[in-house]
């Protein structure tokens, strides 16, 4: 049941979207809320950007955060493996 596809309606930037996927409704709502918060921050800093430019900035930030998280995970795995090897 965890891999079951669901449809969740969200509002992003005052427009309704139906998101289809396997994530919970709460997860999808949190994603939409985070995007809306980021859009508000971008509007405060640079109100003259087009919606497309705002979306690209949000995507760049999201991918950058994902890469940073992946690097952290790899570092933690390496540290764990080194400690496991020392204990063997």
ABEGO torsion letter per residue (X at the ends): XAABBBBBBBBBGGBBBBBBEABBAAAAAAAAAAAAAAAAAAAAABAABBAAAAAAAAAAAAAAAAAAAAAAAAAAAAAAAAAAAAAX
